[in-house]
Amino acid sequence: MTPDRRDTLVLTLPPEPGLVRLVRLVCQRFFRQNGVRALESRRQARRVVERCRAVWRSAPAEGAERGRSAGASPFVLTLVSRAGFLEAIGRRDARRGPSRLVRIERSGPG
């Protein structure tokens, strides 16, 4: 893949803590495909997972307060690849703005 190529991957999931492994695998693979070394990919994927867990813990509680335990807002994970960086962005619902989970700066060519 060329460094200036732009890619975006969007993963929409229910706020289920059991899906955390899927988030880790998707993030790790996305980072690897975009030139991040294996060890750094694993570290960054773990950071995304840690930050997602906090969001997921609070999501079912909010849904239950509104009487929608099974209908809690989905979690949207967006992975972005740009010339200068890779980024993981999370959003729990449309009312709240997105939050940056991880940003990996790319080094210059060569």
Beta strands, then each sheet from edge to edge (+ up, - down):
strand 1: 7-13
strand 2: 75-81
strand 3: 85-91
strand 4: 99-105
sheet 1: 1+ 2- 3+ 4-
end
